[in-house]
Amino acid sequence: AENQLKNITESEAPYYYYSRIMADAGGSSGILDTSSVMTLDIGGGTTDLMYFREATPVIGTSFHFGANVLWGNAYSEFISEKFNGIYLAIKKTITDKLKTTELKALNEKFIKPESHFGSDEIINFWIWNNDKTGVVNELNKGDFKFSYILHLAALIYHSCKMLKFYNHPAPKCII
């Protein structure tokens, strides 16, 4: 029955959410062609992928290539954990915004060169406190759009390579 509780994986959730929200909003399915649909759910640490054929989940995976890779310093052991271009570009602006807040001391502790906090942890702290940092506005200004596009392109490329390996057709829709 439609109103029964259904157990689904985290990778399936975006498909069902989108389908349901669109159906509730417009009375028809939000996915016009369900013959092949891929969802990419980009989280902080991982990206979840699920591929659907005819509205049925066929293959899914989760891989360590979430949004945090944009804020981190890759896997370099030779460069400071705070040597990330996005972090370095917004550090002064965000630090200035926090000078008159209760987060000033904590931010200073995080950004000290000798602290063990990486740029990914610091930017996530700023995002968590966006009401005081305004970091989301800084990240959306456009200076970093190319990085976001490359990240998304890499995710789609990896996903399509996996689908090809398993002989699945290209998705008609990517959510």
Disulfide bonds with the S-S distance in Angstrom:
none
